[in-house]
Amino acid sequence: MLKNYKINQYHCFAAIGNKCDNSYECYQAEDYKNDSPIKSMMCDLNICTCADNYILNVEDKCISKSAGKQK
């Protein structure tokens, strides 16, 4: 499922599978809430994908590979 997240009135970030030009455009809500320096998504070949060491779960969210193995 393709989604866009509107972070605030000035920023709209692309979700998994959406087109992008730069990694900062690719975001999921958890990245914004946690304000982590390590983001779960990146822009690869102009498409937002899960970042290195992250996998896509059944809810279309990028989770760390280690968290995915625990379940």
CHARMM-style PDB file with segment names, atoms N, HN, CA, C and O in Angstrom:
ATOM      1  N   MET     1       0.848  -1.167   0.000  1.00  0.00      PROA
ATOM      2  CA  MET     1       0.000   0.000   0.000  1.00  0.00      PROA
ATOM      3  C   MET     1       0.899   1.237   0.000  1.00  0.00      PROA
ATOM      4  O   MET     1       1.776   1.366   0.854  1.00  0.00      PROA
ATOM      5  N   LEU     2       0.689   2.120  -0.928  1.00  0.00      PROA
ATOM      6  HN  LEU     2      -0.024   2.015  -1.621  1.00  0.00      PROA
ATOM      7  CA  LEU     2       1.479   3.342  -1.025  1.00  0.00      PROA
ATOM      8  C   LEU     2       0.812   4.438  -0.216  1.00  0.00      PROA
ATOM      9  O   LEU     2      -0.396   4.658  -0.312  1.00  0.00      PROA
ATOM     10  N   LYS     3       1.617   5.120   0.582  1.00  0.00      PROA
ATOM     11  HN  LYS     3       2.598   4.941   0.660  1.00  0.00      PROA
ATOM     12  CA  LYS     3       1.089   6.192   1.418  1.00  0.00      PROA
ATOM     13  C   LYS     3       2.041   7.367   1.391  1.00  0.00      PROA
ATOM     14  O   LYS     3       3.234   7.212   1.130  1.00  0.00      PROA
ATOM     15  N   ASN     4       1.511   8.532   1.658  1.00  0.00      PROA
ATOM     16  HN  ASN     4       0.542   8.659   1.870  1.00  0.00      PROA
ATOM     17  CA  ASN     4       2.325   9.716   1.926  1.00  0.00      PROA
ATOM     18  C   ASN     4       2.020  10.147   3.344  1.00  0.00      PROA
ATOM     19  O   ASN     4       0.867  10.121   3.772  1.00  0.00      PROA
ATOM     20  N   TYR     5       3.046  10.542   4.069  1.00  0.00      PROA
ATOM     21  HN  TYR     5       3.983  10.563   3.721  1.00  0.00      PROA
ATOM     22  CA  TYR     5       2.863  11.019   5.424  1.00  0.00      PROA
ATOM     23  C   TYR     5       3.036  12.524   5.439  1.00  0.00      PROA
ATOM     24  O   TYR     5       4.056  13.041   4.986  1.00  0.00      PROA
ATOM     25  N   LYS     6       2.047  13.226   5.956  1.00  0.00      PROA
ATOM     26  HN  LYS     6       1.218  12.806   6.325  1.00  0.00      PROA
ATOM     27  CA  LYS     6       2.168  14.665   6.106  1.00  0.00      PROA
ATOM     28  C   LYS     6       2.655  14.918   7.522  1.00  0.00      PROA
ATOM     29  O   LYS     6       1.903  14.756   8.483  1.00  0.00      PROA
ATOM     30  N   ILE     7       3.918  15.315   7.650  1.00  0.00      PROA
ATOM     31  HN  ILE     7       4.529  15.447   6.870  1.00  0.00      PROA
ATOM     32  CA  ILE     7       4.526  15.511   8.954  1.00  0.00      PROA
ATOM     33  C   ILE     7       4.016  16.789   9.616  1.00  0.00      PROA
ATOM     34  O   ILE     7       3.672  16.778  10.798  1.00  0.00      PROA
ATOM     35  N   ASN     8       3.966  17.851   8.889  1.00  0.00      PROA
ATOM     36  HN  ASN     8       4.245  17.859   7.929  1.00  0.00      PROA
ATOM     37  CA  ASN     8       3.374  19.091   9.365  1.00  0.00      PROA
ATOM     38  C   ASN     8       2.907  19.869   8.145  1.00  0.00      PROA
ATOM     39  O   ASN     8       2.946  19.351   7.029  1.00  0.00      PROA
ATOM     40  N   GLN     9       2.476  21.077   8.340  1.00  0.00      PROA
ATOM     41  HN  GLN     9       2.445  21.498   9.247  1.00  0.00      PROA
ATOM     42  CA  GLN     9       1.906  21.814   7.211  1.00  0.00      PROA
ATOM     43  C   GLN     9       2.930  22.161   6.136  1.00  0.00      PROA
ATOM     44  O   GLN     9       2.547  22.555   5.034  1.00  0.00      PROA
ATOM     45  N   TYR    10       4.227  22.024   6.432  1.00  0.00      PROA
ATOM     46  HN  TYR    10       4.538  21.704   7.327  1.00  0.00      PROA
ATOM     47  CA  TYR    10       5.254  22.395   5.476  1.00  0.00      PROA
ATOM     48  C   TYR    10       5.960  21.218   4.816  1.00  0.00      PROA
ATOM     49  O   TYR    10       6.644  21.405   3.810  1.00  0.00      PROA
ATOM     50  N   HSD    11       5.816  20.021   5.350  1.00  0.00      PROA
ATOM     51  HN  HSD    11       5.260  19.868   6.167  1.00  0.00      PROA
ATOM     52  CA  HSD    11       6.540  18.869   4.830  1.00  0.00      PROA
ATOM     53  C   HSD    11       5.608  17.704   4.545  1.00  0.00      PROA
ATOM     54  O   HSD    11       4.732  17.380   5.347  1.00  0.00      PROA
ATOM     55  N   CYS    12       5.805  17.086   3.406  1.00  0.00      PROA
ATOM     56  HN  CYS    12       6.517  17.349   2.754  1.00  0.00      PROA
ATOM     57  CA  CYS    12       5.103  15.859   3.073  1.00  0.00      PROA
ATOM     58  C   CYS    12       6.173  14.883   2.595  1.00  0.00      PROA
ATOM     59  O   CYS    12       6.888  15.178   1.637  1.00  0.00      PROA
ATOM     60  N   PHE    13       6.294  13.749   3.234  1.00  0.00      PROA
ATOM     61  HN  PHE    13       5.714  13.510   4.012  1.00  0.00      PROA
ATOM     62  CA  PHE    13       7.336  12.802   2.914  1.00  0.00      PROA
ATOM     63  C   PHE    13       6.763  11.585   2.212  1.00  0.00      PROA
ATOM     64  O   PHE    13       5.624  11.189   2.464  1.00  0.00      PROA
ATOM     65  N   ALA    14       7.547  11.000   1.341  1.00  0.00      PROA
ATOM     66  HN  ALA    14       8.472  11.321   1.137  1.00  0.00      PROA
ATOM     67  CA  ALA    14       7.129   9.822   0.598  1.00  0.00      PROA
ATOM     68  C   ALA    14       7.252   8.574   1.462  1.00  0.00      PROA
ATOM     69  O   ALA    14       8.132   8.487   2.318  1.00  0.00      PROA
ATOM     70  N   ALA    15       6.384   7.628   1.237  1.00  0.00      PROA
ATOM     71  HN  ALA    15       5.669   7.699   0.541  1.00  0.00      PROA
ATOM     72  CA  ALA    15       6.388   6.356   1.951  1.00  0.00      PROA
ATOM     73  C   ALA    15       6.974   5.264   1.057  1.00  0.00      PROA
ATOM     74  O   ALA    15       7.349   5.531  -0.085  1.00  0.00      PROA
ATOM     75  N   ILE    16       7.053   4.066   1.557  1.00  0.00      PROA
ATOM     76  HN  ILE    16       6.748   3.848   2.485  1.00  0.00      PROA
ATOM     77  CA  ILE    16       7.645   2.937   0.847  1.00  0.00      PROA
ATOM     78  C   ILE    16       7.005   2.771  -0.540  1.00  0.00      PROA
ATOM     79  O   ILE    16       5.781   2.765  -0.668  1.00  0.00      PROA
ATOM     80  N   GLY    17       7.826   2.641  -1.551  1.00  0.00      PROA
ATOM     81  HN  GLY    17       8.821   2.646  -1.447  1.00  0.00      PROA
ATOM     82  CA  GLY    17       7.343   2.437  -2.914  1.00  0.00      PROA
ATOM     83  C   GLY    17       7.085   3.709  -3.701  1.00  0.00      PROA
ATOM     84  O   GLY    17       6.871   3.654  -4.912  1.00  0.00      PROA
ATOM     85  N   ASN    18       7.101   4.850  -3.033  1.00  0.00      PROA
ATOM     86  HN  ASN    18       7.275   4.895  -2.049  1.00  0.00      PROA
ATOM     87  CA  ASN    18       6.843   6.106  -3.732  1.00  0.00      PROA
ATOM     88  C   ASN    18       8.112   6.630  -4.397  1.00  0.00      PROA
ATOM     89  O   ASN    18       9.223   6.261  -4.015  1.00  0.00      PROA
ATOM     90  N   LYS    19       7.939   7.486  -5.388  1.00  0.00      PROA
ATOM     91  HN  LYS    19       7.037   7.786  -5.699  1.00  0.00      PROA
ATOM     92  CA  LYS    19       9.075   8.097  -6.077  1.00  0.00      PROA
ATOM     93  C   LYS    19       9.754   9.114  -5.169  1.00  0.00      PROA
ATOM     94  O   LYS    19       9.113   9.761  -4.341  1.00  0.00      PROA
ATOM     95  N   CYS    20      11.086   9.241  -5.346  1.00  0.00      PROA
ATOM     96  HN  CYS    20      11.607   8.715  -6.018  1.00  0.00      PROA
ATOM     97  CA  CYS    20      11.854  10.182  -4.543  1.00  0.00      PROA
ATOM     98  C   CYS    20      13.083  10.626  -5.332  1.00  0.00      PROA
ATOM     99  O   CYS    20      13.451  10.013  -6.335  1.00  0.00      PROA
ATOM    100  N   ASP    21      13.704  11.692  -4.865  1.00  0.00      PROA
ATOM    101  HN  ASP    21      13.406  12.189  -4.050  1.00  0.00      PROA
ATOM    102  CA  ASP    21      14.971  12.156  -5.423  1.00  0.00      PROA
ATOM    103  C   ASP    21      16.091  12.055  -4.400  1.00  0.00      PROA
ATOM    104  O   ASP    21      17.255  11.901  -4.769  1.00  0.00      PROA
ATOM    105  N   ASN    22      15.748  12.143  -3.103  1.00  0.00      PROA
ATOM    106  HN  ASN    22      14.803  12.269  -2.803  1.00  0.00      PROA
ATOM    107  CA  ASN    22      16.729  12.117  -2.024  1.00  0.00      PROA
ATOM    108  C   ASN    22      16.190  11.304  -0.854  1.00  0.00      PROA
ATOM    109  O   ASN    22      14.979  11.215  -0.655  1.00  0.00      PROA
ATOM    110  N   SER    23      17.098  10.710  -0.082  1.00  0.00      PROA
ATOM    111  HN  SER    23      18.083  10.782  -0.244  1.00  0.00      PROA
ATOM    112  CA  SER    23      16.675   9.863   1.047  1.00  0.00      PROA
ATOM    113  C   SER    23      15.874  10.623   2.090  1.00  0.00      PROA
ATOM    114  O   SER    23      15.002  10.041   2.734  1.00  0.00      PROA
ATOM    115  N   TYR    24      16.153  11.932   2.276  1.00  0.00      PROA
ATOM    116  HN  TYR    24      16.861  12.405   1.752  1.00  0.00      PROA
ATOM    117  CA  TYR    24      15.395  12.665   3.294  1.00  0.00      PROA
ATOM    118  C   TYR    24      13.906  12.754   2.950  1.00  0.00      PROA
ATOM    119  O   TYR    24      13.096  13.075   3.819  1.00  0.00      PROA
ATOM    120  N   GLU    25      13.539  12.479   1.716  1.00  0.00      PROA
ATOM    121  HN  GLU    25      14.197  12.218   1.010  1.00  0.00      PROA
ATOM    122  CA  GLU    25      12.132  12.500   1.323  1.00  0.00      PROA
ATOM    123  C   GLU    25      11.404  11.245   1.784  1.00  0.00      PROA
ATOM    124  O   GLU    25      10.178  11.246   1.892  1.00  0.00      PROA
ATOM    125  N   CYS    26      12.143  10.177   2.057  1.00  0.00      PROA
ATOM    126  HN  CYS    26      13.139  10.176   1.969  1.00  0.00      PROA
ATOM    127  CA  CYS    26      11.550   8.883   2.417  1.00  0.00      PROA
ATOM    128  C   CYS    26      11.492   8.761   3.935  1.00  0.00      PROA
ATOM    129  O   CYS    26      12.517   8.816   4.614  1.00  0.00      PROA
ATOM    130  N   TYR    27      10.310   8.598   4.443  1.00  0.00      PROA
ATOM    131  HN  TYR    27       9.477   8.554   3.891  1.00  0.00      PROA
ATOM    132  CA  TYR    27      10.097   8.615   5.887  1.00  0.00      PROA
ATOM    133  C   TYR    27       8.935   7.719   6.225  1.00  0.00      PROA
ATOM    134  O   TYR    27       8.015   7.567   5.421  1.00  0.00      PROA
ATOM    135  N   GLN    28       8.957   7.123   7.399  1.00  0.00      PROA
ATOM    136  HN  GLN    28       9.704   7.246   8.052  1.00  0.00      PROA
ATOM    137  CA  GLN    28       7.747   6.522   7.930  1.00  0.00      PROA
ATOM    138  C   GLN    28       7.485   7.169   9.285  1.00  0.00      PROA
ATOM    139  O   GLN    28       8.403   7.695   9.915  1.00  0.00      PROA
ATOM    140  N   ALA    29       6.254   7.130   9.722  1.00  0.00      PROA
ATOM    141  HN  ALA    29       5.508   6.703   9.209  1.00  0.00      PROA
ATOM    142  CA  ALA    29       5.838   7.868  10.918  1.00  0.00      PROA
ATOM    143  C   ALA    29       6.732   7.567  12.117  1.00  0.00      PROA
ATOM    144  O   ALA    29       7.026   8.466  12.905  1.00  0.00      PROA
ATOM    145  N   GLU    30       7.167   6.318  12.266  1.00  0.00      PROA
ATOM    146  HN  GLU    30       6.928   5.588  11.625  1.00  0.00      PROA
ATOM    147  CA  GLU    30       7.999   5.942  13.408  1.00  0.00      PROA
ATOM    148  C   GLU    30       9.330   6.703  13.422  1.00  0.00      PROA
ATOM    149  O   GLU    30       9.833   7.046  14.492  1.00  0.00      PROA
ATOM    150  N   ASP    31       9.897   6.966  12.251  1.00  0.00      PROA
ATOM    151  HN  ASP    31       9.488   6.687  11.382  1.00  0.00      PROA
ATOM    152  CA  ASP    31      11.141   7.723  12.175  1.00  0.00      PROA
ATOM    153  C   ASP    31      10.957   9.128  12.742  1.00  0.00      PROA
ATOM    154  O   ASP    31      11.809   9.635  13.471  1.00  0.00      PROA
ATOM    155  N   TYR    32       9.838   9.741  12.396  1.00  0.00      PROA
ATOM    156  HN  TYR    32       9.146   9.328  11.804  1.00  0.00      PROA
ATOM    157  CA  TYR    32       9.580  11.108  12.852  1.00  0.00      PROA
ATOM    158  C   TYR    32       9.315  11.139  14.350  1.00  0.00      PROA
ATOM    159  O   TYR    32       9.812  12.019  15.053  1.00  0.00      PROA
ATOM    160  N   LYS    33       8.534  10.179  14.842  1.00  0.00      PROA
ATOM    161  HN  LYS    33       8.131   9.463  14.271  1.00  0.00      PROA
ATOM    162  CA  LYS    33       8.197  10.134  16.268  1.00  0.00      PROA
ATOM    163  C   LYS    33       9.427   9.875  17.124  1.00  0.00      PROA
ATOM    164  O   LYS    33       9.589  10.500  18.172  1.00  0.00      PROA
ATOM    165  N   ASN    34      10.296   8.969  16.697  1.00  0.00      PROA
ATOM    166  HN  ASN    34      10.164   8.462  15.845  1.00  0.00      PROA
ATOM    167  CA  ASN    34      11.468   8.597  17.485  1.00  0.00      PROA
ATOM    168  C   ASN    34      12.629   9.567  17.321  1.00  0.00      PROA
ATOM    169  O   ASN    34      13.528   9.604  18.161  1.00  0.00      PROA
ATOM    170  N   ASP    35      12.620  10.348  16.255  1.00  0.00      PROA
ATOM    171  HN  ASP    35      11.889  10.318  15.573  1.00  0.00      PROA
ATOM    172  CA  ASP    35      13.685  11.305  15.952  1.00  0.00      PROA
ATOM    173  C   ASP    35      15.066  10.652  16.017  1.00  0.00      PROA
ATOM    174  O   ASP    35      16.021  11.243  16.521  1.00  0.00      PROA
ATOM    175  N   SER    36      15.153   9.442  15.506  1.00  0.00      PROA
ATOM    176  HN  SER    36      14.377   8.963  15.096  1.00  0.00      PROA
ATOM    177  CA  SER    36      16.406   8.689  15.503  1.00  0.00      PROA
ATOM    178  C   SER    36      17.314   9.181  14.373  1.00  0.00      PROA
ATOM    179  O   SER    36      16.823   9.535  13.301  1.00  0.00      PROA
ATOM    180  N   PRO    37      18.628   9.208  14.600  1.00  0.00      PROA
ATOM    181  CA  PRO    37      19.549   9.591  13.526  1.00  0.00      PROA
ATOM    182  C   PRO    37      19.637   8.519  12.439  1.00  0.00      PROA
ATOM    183  O   PRO    37      20.048   8.801  11.314  1.00  0.00      PROA
ATOM    184  N   ILE    38      19.250   7.292  12.782  1.00  0.00      PROA
ATOM    185  HN  ILE    38      18.917   7.062  13.696  1.00  0.00      PROA
ATOM    186  CA  ILE    38      19.254   6.191  11.810  1.00  0.00      PROA
ATOM    187  C   ILE    38      17.825   6.016  11.309  1.00  0.00      PROA
ATOM    188  O   ILE    38      16.935   5.630  12.066  1.00  0.00      PROA
ATOM    189  N   LYS    39      17.619   6.297  10.048  1.00  0.00      PROA
ATOM    190  HN  LYS    39      18.343   6.610   9.433  1.00  0.00      PROA
ATOM    191  CA  LYS    39      16.283   6.210   9.464  1.00  0.00      PROA
ATOM    192  C   LYS    39      16.055   4.833   8.854  1.00  0.00      PROA
ATOM    193  O   LYS    39      16.996   4.187   8.392  1.00  0.00      PROA
ATOM    194  N   SER    40      14.825   4.397   8.855  1.00  0.00      PROA
ATOM    195  HN  SER    40      14.061   4.922   9.230  1.00  0.00      PROA
ATOM    196  CA  SER    40      14.490   3.063   8.375  1.00  0.00      PROA
ATOM    197  C   SER    40      14.277   3.002   6.868  1.00  0.00      PROA
ATOM    198  O   SER    40      14.141   1.915   6.306  1.00  0.00      PROA
ATOM    199  N   MET    41      14.246   4.150   6.212  1.00  0.00      PROA
ATOM    200  HN  MET    41      14.357   5.033   6.668  1.00  0.00      PROA
ATOM    201  CA  MET    41      14.009   4.173   4.769  1.00  0.00      PROA
ATOM    202  C   MET    41      15.071   4.993   4.058  1.00  0.00      PROA
ATOM    203  O   MET    41      15.729   5.845   4.655  1.00  0.00      PROA
ATOM    204  N   MET    42      15.224   4.714   2.759  1.00  0.00      PROA
ATOM    205  HN  MET    42      14.690   4.022   2.274  1.00  0.00      PROA
ATOM    206  CA  MET    42      16.162   5.469   1.933  1.00  0.00      PROA
ATOM    207  C   MET    42      15.615   5.549   0.517  1.00  0.00      PROA
ATOM    208  O   MET    42      14.693   4.820   0.152  1.00  0.00      PROA
ATOM    209  N   CYS    43      16.187   6.432  -0.266  1.00  0.00      PROA
ATOM    210  HN  CYS    43      16.936   7.024   0.030  1.00  0.00      PROA
ATOM    211  CA  CYS    43      15.823   6.567  -1.668  1.00  0.00      PROA
ATOM    212  C   CYS    43      16.840   5.774  -2.486  1.00  0.00      PROA
ATOM    213  O   CYS    43      18.031   6.084  -2.479  1.00  0.00      PROA
ATOM    214  N   ASP    44      16.362   4.754  -3.189  1.00  0.00      PROA
ATOM    215  HN  ASP    44      15.394   4.502  -3.195  1.00  0.00      PROA
ATOM    216  CA  ASP    44      17.239   3.903  -3.995  1.00  0.00      PROA
ATOM    217  C   ASP    44      16.667   3.837  -5.405  1.00  0.00      PROA
ATOM    218  O   ASP    44      15.551   3.360  -5.608  1.00  0.00      PROA
ATOM    219  N   LEU    45      17.429   4.312  -6.365  1.00  0.00      PROA
ATOM    220  HN  LEU    45      18.336   4.700  -6.201  1.00  0.00      PROA
ATOM    221  CA  LEU    45      16.985   4.348  -7.772  1.00  0.00      PROA
ATOM    222  C   LEU    45      15.656   5.080  -7.907  1.00  0.00      PROA
ATOM    223  O   LEU    45      14.780   4.669  -8.667  1.00  0.00      PROA
ATOM    224  N   ASN    46      15.519   6.170  -7.158  1.00  0.00      PROA
ATOM    225  HN  ASN    46      16.231   6.504  -6.540  1.00  0.00      PROA
ATOM    226  CA  ASN    46      14.341   7.049  -7.180  1.00  0.00      PROA
ATOM    227  C   ASN    46      13.055   6.403  -6.668  1.00  0.00      PROA
ATOM    228  O   ASN    46      11.957   6.819  -7.037  1.00  0.00      PROA
ATOM    229  N   ILE    47      13.196   5.379  -5.811  1.00  0.00      PROA
ATOM    230  HN  ILE    47      14.088   5.041  -5.511  1.00  0.00      PROA
ATOM    231  CA  ILE    47      12.047   4.751  -5.157  1.00  0.00      PROA
ATOM    232  C   ILE    47      12.372   4.622  -3.669  1.00  0.00      PROA
ATOM    233  O   ILE    47      13.474   4.207  -3.311  1.00  0.00      PROA
ATOM    234  N   CYS    48      11.433   4.969  -2.810  1.00  0.00      PROA
ATOM    235  HN  CYS    48      10.537   5.306  -3.100  1.00  0.00      PROA
ATOM    236  CA  CYS    48      11.635   4.808  -1.375  1.00  0.00      PROA
ATOM    237  C   CYS    48      11.595   3.325  -1.021  1.00  0.00      PROA
ATOM    238  O   CYS    48      10.631   2.623  -1.329  1.00  0.00      PROA
ATOM    239  N   THR    49      12.652   2.866  -0.375  1.00  0.00      PROA
ATOM    240  HN  THR    49      13.435   3.435  -0.125  1.00  0.00      PROA
ATOM    241  CA  THR    49      12.775   1.466   0.027  1.00  0.00      PROA
ATOM    242  C   THR    49      13.258   1.409   1.480  1.00  0.00      PROA
ATOM    243  O   THR    49      13.620   2.427   2.068  1.00  0.00      PROA
ATOM    244  N   CYS    50      13.256   0.216   2.035  1.00  0.00      PROA
ATOM    245  HN  CYS    50      12.962  -0.612   1.556  1.00  0.00      PROA
ATOM    246  CA  CYS    50      13.813   0.033   3.377  1.00  0.00      PROA
ATOM    247  C   CYS    50      15.320   0.229   3.310  1.00  0.00      PROA
ATOM    248  O   CYS    50      15.969  -0.204   2.358  1.00  0.00      PROA
ATOM    249  N   ALA    51      15.867   0.879   4.317  1.00  0.00      PROA
ATOM    250  HN  ALA    51      15.340   1.231   5.091  1.00  0.00      PROA
ATOM    251  CA  ALA    51      17.302   1.132   4.394  1.00  0.00      PROA
ATOM    252  C   ALA    51      18.061  -0.167   4.662  1.00  0.00      PROA
ATOM    253  O   ALA    51      17.461  -1.201   4.957  1.00  0.00      PROA
ATOM    254  N   ASP    52      19.379  -0.100   4.556  1.00  0.00      PROA
ATOM    255  HN  ASP    52      19.867   0.739   4.317  1.00  0.00      PROA
ATOM    256  CA  ASP    52      20.218  -1.250   4.871  1.00  0.00      PROA
ATOM    257  C   ASP    52      19.910  -1.711   6.293  1.00  0.00      PROA
ATOM    258  O   ASP    52      19.670  -0.895   7.183  1.00  0.00      PROA
ATOM    259  N   ASN    53      19.919  -3.005   6.490  1.00  0.00      PROA
ATOM    260  HN  ASN    53      20.114  -3.667   5.767  1.00  0.00      PROA
ATOM    261  CA  ASN    53      19.630  -3.626   7.791  1.00  0.00      PROA
ATOM    262  C   ASN    53      18.170  -3.499   8.219  1.00  0.00      PROA
ATOM    263  O   ASN    53      17.843  -3.714   9.387  1.00  0.00      PROA
ATOM    264  N   TYR    54      17.296  -3.153   7.281  1.00  0.00      PROA
ATOM    265  HN  TYR    54      17.561  -2.979   6.332  1.00  0.00      PROA
ATOM    266  CA  TYR    54      15.856  -3.102   7.545  1.00  0.00      PROA
ATOM    267  C   TYR    54      15.140  -3.975   6.526  1.00  0.00      PROA
ATOM    268  O   TYR    54      15.610  -4.144   5.401  1.00  0.00      PROA
ATOM    269  N   ILE    55      13.995  -4.530   6.927  1.00  0.00      PROA
ATOM    270  HN  ILE    55      13.613  -4.393   7.841  1.00  0.00      PROA
ATOM    271  CA  ILE    55      13.169  -5.341   6.035  1.00  0.00      PROA
ATOM    272  C   ILE    55      11.732  -4.831   6.088  1.00  0.00      PROA
ATOM    273  O   ILE    55      11.330  -4.169   7.045  1.00  0.00      PROA
ATOM    274  N   LEU    56      10.978  -5.143   5.062  1.00  0.00      PROA
ATOM    275  HN  LEU    56      11.305  -5.680   4.284  1.00  0.00      PROA
ATOM    276  CA  LEU    56       9.570  -4.743   5.002  1.00  0.00      PROA
ATOM    277  C   LEU    56       8.727  -5.821   5.668  1.00  0.00      PROA
ATOM    278  O   LEU    56       8.806  -6.991   5.294  1.00  0.00      PROA
ATOM    279  N   ASN    57       7.917  -5.434   6.658  1.00  0.00      PROA
ATOM    280  HN  ASN    57       7.853  -4.483   6.962  1.00  0.00      PROA
ATOM    281  CA  ASN    57       7.067  -6.425   7.316  1.00  0.00      PROA
ATOM    282  C   ASN    57       5.699  -6.480   6.639  1.00  0.00      PROA
ATOM    283  O   ASN    57       5.460  -5.780   5.655  1.00  0.00      PROA
ATOM    284  N   VAL    58       4.809  -7.308   7.166  1.00  0.00      PROA
ATOM    285  HN  VAL    58       5.003  -7.876   7.965  1.00  0.00      PROA
ATOM    286  CA  VAL    58       3.497  -7.507   6.541  1.00  0.00      PROA
ATOM    287  C   VAL    58       2.605  -6.275   6.631  1.00  0.00      PROA
ATOM    288  O   VAL    58       1.603  -6.184   5.922  1.00  0.00      PROA
ATOM    289  N   GLU    59       2.958  -5.332   7.493  1.00  0.00      PROA
ATOM    290  HN  GLU    59       3.772  -5.407   8.069  1.00  0.00      PROA
ATOM    291  CA  GLU    59       2.183  -4.096   7.628  1.00  0.00      PROA
ATOM    292  C   GLU    59       2.757  -2.974   6.772  1.00  0.00      PROA
ATOM    293  O   GLU    59       2.418  -1.807   6.967  1.00  0.00      PROA
ATOM    294  N   ASP    60       3.636  -3.328   5.814  1.00  0.00      PROA
ATOM    295  HN  ASP    60       3.912  -4.276   5.656  1.00  0.00      PROA
ATOM    296  CA  ASP    60       4.290  -2.346   4.940  1.00  0.00      PROA
ATOM    297  C   ASP    60       5.104  -1.324   5.723  1.00  0.00      PROA
ATOM    298  O   ASP    60       5.134  -0.145   5.369  1.00  0.00      PROA
ATOM    299  N   LYS    61       5.760  -1.774   6.781  1.00  0.00      PROA
ATOM    300  HN  LYS    61       5.736  -2.732   7.068  1.00  0.00      PROA
ATOM    301  CA  LYS    61       6.650  -0.921   7.560  1.00  0.00      PROA
ATOM    302  C   LYS    61       8.046  -1.515   7.529  1.00  0.00      PROA
ATOM    303  O   LYS    61       8.214  -2.734   7.549  1.00  0.00      PROA
ATOM    304  N   CYS    62       9.039  -0.650   7.479  1.00  0.00      PROA
ATOM    305  HN  CYS    62       8.902   0.340   7.462  1.00  0.00      PROA
ATOM    306  CA  CYS    62      10.427  -1.096   7.537  1.00  0.00      PROA
ATOM    307  C   CYS    62      10.801  -1.290   8.999  1.00  0.00      PROA
ATOM    308  O   CYS    62      10.692  -0.371   9.810  1.00  0.00      PROA
ATOM    309  N   ILE    63      11.244  -2.500   9.321  1.00  0.00      PROA
ATOM    310  HN  ILE    63      11.333  -3.247   8.662  1.00  0.00      PROA
ATOM    311  CA  ILE    63      11.679  -2.812  10.679  1.00  0.00      PROA
ATOM    312  C   ILE    63      13.101  -3.350  10.604  1.00  0.00      PROA
ATOM    313  O   ILE    63      13.520  -3.858   9.564  1.00  0.00      PROA
ATOM    314  N   SER    64      13.845  -3.243  11.700  1.00  0.00      PROA
ATOM    315  HN  SER    64      13.506  -2.830  12.545  1.00  0.00      PROA
ATOM    316  CA  SER    64      15.215  -3.738  11.691  1.00  0.00      PROA
ATOM    317  C   SER    64      15.219  -5.241  11.461  1.00  0.00      PROA
ATOM    318  O   SER    64      14.314  -5.946  11.909  1.00  0.00      PROA
ATOM    319  N   LYS    65      16.233  -5.728  10.766  1.00  0.00      PROA
ATOM    320  HN  LYS    65      16.968  -5.155  10.402  1.00  0.00      PROA
ATOM    321  CA  LYS    65      16.318  -7.156  10.477  1.00  0.00      PROA
ATOM    322  C   LYS    65      16.351  -7.956  11.761  1.00  0.00      PROA
ATOM    323  O   LYS    65      15.773  -9.042  11.813  1.00  0.00      PROA
ATOM    324  N   SER    66      17.001  -7.466  12.788  1.00  0.00      PROA
ATOM    325  HN  SER    66      17.471  -6.584  12.745  1.00  0.00      PROA
ATOM    326  CA  SER    66      17.069  -8.198  14.055  1.00  0.00      PROA
ATOM    327  C   SER    66      15.690  -8.300  14.714  1.00  0.00      PROA
ATOM    328  O   SER    66      15.364  -9.324  15.315  1.00  0.00      PROA
ATOM    329  N   ALA    67      14.889  -7.254  14.605  1.00  0.00      PROA
ATOM    330  HN  ALA    67      15.153  -6.422  14.117  1.00  0.00      PROA
ATOM    331  CA  ALA    67      13.531  -7.293  15.163  1.00  0.00      PROA
ATOM    332  C   ALA    67      12.661  -8.273  14.376  1.00  0.00      PROA
ATOM    333  O   ALA    67      11.805  -8.944  14.954  1.00  0.00      PROA
ATOM    334  N   GLY    68      12.873  -8.359  13.077  1.00  0.00      PROA
ATOM    335  HN  GLY    68      13.569  -7.814  12.608  1.00  0.00      PROA
ATOM    336  CA  GLY    68      12.104  -9.276  12.243  1.00  0.00      PROA
ATOM    337  C   GLY    68      12.399 -10.735  12.547  1.00  0.00      PROA
ATOM    338  O   GLY    68      11.524 -11.587  12.389  1.00  0.00      PROA
ATOM    339  N   LYS    69      13.622 -11.039  12.984  1.00  0.00      PROA
ATOM    340  HN  LYS    69      14.332 -10.347  13.113  1.00  0.00      PROA
ATOM    341  CA  LYS    69      14.009 -12.412  13.306  1.00  0.00      PROA
ATOM    342  C   LYS    69      13.452 -12.854  14.643  1.00  0.00      PROA
ATOM    343  O   LYS    69      13.297 -14.053  14.875  1.00  0.00      PROA
ATOM    344  N   GLN    70      13.145 -11.910  15.539  1.00  0.00      PROA
ATOM    345  HN  GLN    70      13.272 -10.936  15.351  1.00  0.00      PROA
ATOM    346  CA  GLN    70      12.654 -12.235  16.859  1.00  0.00      PROA
ATOM    347  C   GLN    70      11.218 -12.735  16.827  1.00  0.00      PROA
ATOM    348  O   GLN    70      10.786 -13.415  17.758  1.00  0.00      PROA
ATOM    349  N   LYS    71      10.481 -12.418  15.789  1.00  0.00      PROA
ATOM    350  HN  LYS    71      10.832 -11.866  15.033  1.00  0.00      PROA
ATOM    351  CA  LYS    71       9.067 -12.774  15.732  1.00  0.00      PROA
ATOM    352  C   LYS    71       8.839 -14.098  15.089  1.00  0.00      PROA
ATOM    353  OT1 LYS    71       7.695 -14.537  14.967  1.00  0.00      PROA
TER     354      LYS     71
END
